[in-house]
Amino acid sequence: MAIACWAIPLRLPIVYSARALIRPYFIFIGLFQSWDMFSPIPKNANVYVEAIIIYQDGNTRTWAFPRVEHLSLAERYSKERYRKYIDNLKDDNYSALWPDAARYVARLNNTRSSPVKMVLFVRYWSAIIRQRDGTFSSDPWNEHIFYSYRVAPGDLTS
C-alpha cells in the first residue's frame, strides 16, 4: 500500500497526506522513485562517472562509483542509493554536490606515503539510438572531465 501511495501519479489530497507520512521511511531505506524515469522523455543515453585520483608523487589511480551492471543482485539492492546519487552527481544542475563527493573520494583513496593531490570527475556517455526497425544501438563512448578538485590537507581527515 505504501509503495502504491508513493508511486501512483494522482494529485489527490489523500495521496499527498499518505506520501507525507511515509516519506521519511522511504528516504531512509531508499525506496523512493519518481515517474520522471519513464516520462515525459525516458533517458536516451548510458552514463557513468569515474574519478581520477592524482597523488603528490605523480601517480594516478582510477576509482569507479558502483555501477549496477557490475554488481550482484544483493549488491544492487544495497547500493541502489549510489546509482541515484550518481544520476544527480553527473548532472551540471547538481554541481553543489561535487566538492563533497571529491573530498569523499580523496579520503577513500588516501595513502600515508603519498597523499591525494587532486580529484577529477569524468563523465562517460553513449547515446542510445532507436533504429528504424525498432531496435536500439549505442553510439561510441564519449568522455569529459567535468570537475577538478585540488585537495587541501584538512580534506583527508574524516
Secondary structure, DSSP 8 states (H G I E B T S, - for coil): -HHHHHH-----HHHHHHHHHHHHHHHHHT----GGGTSSS---EEEEEEEEEEETTS-EEEEE---GGGS-HHHHHHTHHHHHHHHHHTSGGGGGGHHHHHHHHHHHT--SSS-EEEEEEEEEEEEEEE-TTS-EEE---EEEEEEEEE--GGGG--
